Amino acid sequence: MTTATAGSSGVADPAVAEPGSALPRIAWRPVLTVAGMVGLVLLIASRNYGYFFDEAYFVVAGRDHLAWGYFDQPALVPALAAAMSHLAPDSLIVLRLPATLAAVAGTVLTAVLARELGGARGAQVLASIGYALSSAVILCHWLATYSLDPAFWTAIVWLVVRWARLNAEGRPDDRLLFYAGLVTVFSLQTKFLVPALWVALVLCALVFGPRRLAGRPALWVGGAVAAVATIPNLLWQNRNRWPYTHMSEVVAAEFPGVGRFLWDSASGAGLAVGLPLLLIGLPMLLISKRFRIYRFAGAALTLVFLAYLASSGRSYYACGLYALPIAAGAVVVASLGRRVVIRGLVAVALVIGLAMGAAAVPVYPRSWAERIPDTTLMLTAKAFAQSDTMIGDLSDAVAAAYHELPAEIRPHTAIVAESYPFAAAVDLHRDSTGLPRAYSPHRAYYYFGAPPESATAVLYIGTPAPLLSAAFTSSQPIIPDLATLLVDRTVPWDTLWPQLREQ
């Protein structure tokens, strides 16, 4: 039976199991019900409303330019996007299926994390709902690096937390650390952020314990497997002069400011449910005796978040940090569940959270979603409707402009785009639009190659830079503020292209 203990608050906590005592059973039925609802809602939302520009880029990168690495991310997501597109061309549901499965997995893992912390049925269900209403799930509407990686991080944290509990009970299972290394393989093929998590975990374990974590051979074997699996990507980076190292400059240039970063990171946890649980759970992980063997994990997540802030990172990086604090908060709140006031507050929070979640997930027709009021407090279905339709609209406009060019000019005209989203919009459906492939000196597209020397004219999508305009004898607006025809190139592409490169 679970032993009731007194936490630092002095309140008896029958839902928390001390190390060495039997854990509560996993509440599979309600947890899988929550996870199943997450999967169902995301599947319905996946039909809407079109390709997001990152998704279009990932499909094109994997389908037309498959490589071991890219300027801005490793190879996994482009490869997945290409595979899904090959299996079911133009099916958004199939394309986004990996992200949907990642959301379901993250939801279940957060509940299992609550159980590792000693949480019984109520804590597990509350934790799963908290995670399900966070941006870690909402962003799984899209197939992207930031929709897959939080699930990998949550799996790693769960494996390490489970190892820490078993170690405290005197029966460590080092296979868990090796499995965490295998999960790291997939995380490293998605983004290069996960080494920060491992450095923080090891450092904080040395400070707070369990210090033996750093000396477990299985940990380093798993790390070696992850390192070896990353070698092809590193070789690609080396051949191309380490372009990924410039991503920190790109991200820092987009930094919205400390206040906005903190707000977006906090609200991303879910204003009504996830954020309150996180604000309860994180301090408890750091100071409560009941969670003392997991203190290193809470400290590590805090350290990673501060590193994101100090390096001007993106707020959605924090999605990988939500699960453990939410789970801890759910355990604490569930332990107080006999109090009528607490039950009432939880009920109100769940109602508000579900209403906000309903406004965020793009399950509605586009016309309905566009009626949702504008707000900067949270992501809404309206934002999805606006962003998911830009690619199709742009592709149609470019196709119309290109086919209206004089017949004698078209064979010698290359389509060059100011940014990778514009180029991806052209390339995504070029088989049906009859467009030639697009080129762009922006980020990863630069490495997809320059236009051929036979291209003496350019249909430029965006605003031509003075350097580009100077390389042609004349220019003519085709679509105001969108498309410009540049003719009679005077500078070779192998000279001009490196000068146009942009990050």
Protein Blocks (a to p, Z undefined) as FASTA:
>chain_A
ZZddddfkopacfkbccehiacddddfklmmmmmmmmmmmmmmmmmpgbdcfklmmmmmm
mmmmgcfbdfkbcfklmmmmmmmmmmmghiaklmmmmmmmmmmmmmmmmmmmmmmnopaf
klmmmmmmmmmmmmklmmmmpgcfklmmmmmmmmmmmmmmmmmmmmmnopacfklmmmmm
mmmmmmmmmbcmlmmmmmmmmmmmmmnopaklmmpmklmmmmmmmmmmmmmmmmmmmmno
pmmlmmmmmmmmmpgbjklmmmmmmmmnopklmmmmmmmmmmmmmmpmklmmmmmmmmmm
mmmmmmmmmnopafklmmmmmmmmmmmmmmmmmmmmmpmklmmmmmmmmmmmmmmmmmmp
ccbcfklmmmpccdfkbccfklmmmmmmmmmmmmmmmmmmmmmpcfklmmmpccddfbfk
lmmmmmmmmmmnopacdddfehjlmmnopadfklmbdcdedjddfklmmmpfbdcdfbgh
kbccdehiabdfklmmmmmpcZZ
